[in-house]
């Protein structure tokens, strides 16, 4: 499966800013919730774990992949991508994040393909830069479609 195939319609978006990290998580999970990929309890689990252990899902500078355990309310495996024009700070260290890749993994094996495709993309610094500097959701989609 290609990376783009993990994104349901309208799951790639650009927002100006988020008031806080909780709203950023809501943005990243919004379409996955609307399309039936996750339940509200899945989103709460991400926030609760973040409060307890910090933002364990920050992958690289400015990039985070909010997710929770499958049993917390993941129904279907899928991804979303939200680019914030202005950074939002996560955790005690106030780590700035601009790009959120929401992950819903229905079981511990099913999301491996999505993670592999994402890691290939993130191996290329130029791809991360292109995502962080995109101006439209179509530009984001075009970058992801190349994978």
Order of alpha helices (4+ residues) and beta strands (2+ residues): beta-alpha-alpha-beta-beta-beta-beta-alpha-alpha-alpha
